[in-house]
Every structure is written in C-alpha cells, then in structure tokens.
Amino acid sequence: LKELTNPINPLRLLMHIDVQTKYQNAFLRELIEMACEDIKIDDEEILQDLFYKPDSQSFTCFVLFHSSFRTVHIRQYIIDRLLAQSISWEDIGMRWDELLAWRNYTNQQRVVANKVWALIREVSSKQFEIDKLINTENDKMQEKLKIIEIIPSCLDIYCSNAPDKQDYKDLLQNIANSFTEKIVRTVAIPNEIDQFVPIAKRLHPYSKSTVWHLFRQQPLTCK
C-alpha cells in the first residue's frame, strides 16, 4: 500500500477517484482512512524520507501533501513525530551526520525538505525554523573542527620533538571520533587542548607560508 507510484495499488486507485470527485466523497475518505490503518510507519522511515534523503515520491511525502490524506490519522502521526524531532533538536542539539545530510542535499531534495519543514513551522507553536537551528549547530561544529585542523600542524612544526606530542594528537583524534558518535553540543574539548587554541590560532596562518618555513630553516647566529 505504501507504493503509491504503483498504478495497481488499491490506495492509489482510491486517491485517483478522490481527485476525480474533487475530494467531496466522504465514503471514499473513510476507505482511505481504513486502508491507512493497516500501514505501519516508524521514526526511521519518516526521517529517512523527509530529512536524510527527502523524496517527493515517498509514501510519507504523499501523506503530508496530497489532499486525499489531509484528514487521515497517519498524516497527523507523521507531523507529530517531526514536531517531536524538532523539539529534540532544539533542546539537545543535532548530530554531525544530520548536519551533513542537510548540507549535501541535491536541489530537488532541498525543495522537498524546505516544503516539509515549512509545514512543520506552520503547525509548531514555537515557529520552528530549521535553517536557523542548523546554522547555529553548524557554527558550533565548525568551531570545534577548526581546533582539530590547526593544532596538529602547530605540533608538527613547533613541537616536533616534544615527548608528549603524540598524546595531544591522540586527544585530537578522540575529539574527531566523537563527532560520529555524539551530539555536536556534547563534544568536549579537553583542557589540555583548549589551552593551546589561542597560540595555535596565532601561529596557524604561518604554517602555510613558504617564506616562514625557509626562515625557520636558516641557522641562527648570534653576534
């Protein structure tokens, strides 16, 4: 029944008749509701079809936007689950893979996603704005990723012989690994790394300077 692109799907046939009768047949609406009662849908499918890989041809998308489903219970269930997810994202934060999914949409997927979350914003009492949330979460992630990027080069260039250099690199690797396992907000920067950040930010621009590297290779002489 979920395969609404299948021309012999009974639910699709009911939808077709519903369109022809301009959605005025109450009995048809009851039949559509009864058909949907046998359909099971979970959070994973909802998020896969409407967030991770938004698909206008998915069952969940049809249910949200086709007029034949505007009064069926399964439509409200999908909306309720998306509302619950939006509240969770606002309260707890988002994962790296969720931010990456949003950033990597195709143009077609972006259109579908914008339509979905515009609907959720309309029905949300908090006027949920996913763009604003994702930008905020992404800024937090980029700030932490920047630390992972700039400190290793500083360790290699300026602390190449330090006995604990590998210990710091291990801490940085642990931070990187945390992004695949945790909510971005909960990825912690250890104090041992945090204390290097101001210095690393000052030195990092020179790490790609050929002139600076040549200068450092020159023997120092005292007169």
Summary of the structure (lengths in Angstrom):
residues: 223
radius of gyration: 26.3
end to end distance: 87.5
largest distance: 100.1
contacts: 589
relative contact order: 0.08
helix: 71%
strand: 1%
